[in-house]
Amino acid sequence: GAHDDRNKSRPVVITCVRPGGPADREGTIKPGDRLLSVDGIRLLGTTHAEAMSILKQCGQEATLLIEYDVSVMGMSET
């Protein structure tokens, strides 16, 4: 999560994906991924409350920019 102090802001990190939910069915988003933007709105530098507000404003579809660490890809499958 993020801090309320913008100077200490951290990226929004996916901690879990709801089993059977849209993200799980689509299969791209995994725990540990970093959510950088939602519908073109950058999340880095936002407070946790601001990031959650942006996410809650999404409609039925949203464009997400996700960053992942290549070094941990596939580790959950081994």
Secondary structure as UniProt FT lines:
FT   HELIX           6..8
FT   STRAND          12..13
FT   TURN            19..20
FT   HELIX           22..26
FT   TURN            31..32
FT   STRAND          34..38
FT   TURN            39..40
FT   STRAND          41..42
FT   TURN            44..45
FT   HELIX           48..56
FT   STRAND          64..67
FT   HELIX           70..72
FT   TURN            73..74
FT   HELIX           75..77
//
